[in-house]
């Protein structure tokens, strides 16, 4: 039990008090997205990223199993031990939050009741009607394909993982491109 009792900030997770948002289908490759249905204040917990917690070994198996799917919903939970959240089959609505190179939210890892969790928090005020996004910060070491970014921001990096095959410092010629959620 937290010594801070009622003033403990972890209670935002325990009480599941999230702002209102709505899922919408987008055109193009993005699929679905979440949009604010009310003003979300900077620092607010938007949602907990939920799904099955799997080991690194199981992550590799599932990554292969989902290889033909356009969207993927993995998030690193911890590195020691190596654990991942797989929201592909048993996740909540937060899995539909898309990547942006200029996001209005970010992830934070917390410990709640002795277990690690991932929360998505607003980095600035988000007005009603705005899409909720965060930077996926995808790890090139864990991914074997180049993933093109589709955020559309002026400062878009172009790729979530890697860069154009054959480009200096980019993926090797013939590398698989595509996939990814954003």
Secondary structure, DSSP 8 states (H G I E B T S, - for coil): --TTGGG-TTHHHHHT----EEEEE-STT--EEEEESS-B-TT-EEEEE--EEEEHHHHHHHHHHTTT-S---EEEEEETTEEEEE-TTT--GGGG-EE-TT-SEEEEEEEETTEEEEEEEESS-B-TT-B-EE-----GGG--SBEE-----TT--SEEES-STTSTTS--TT--B-----
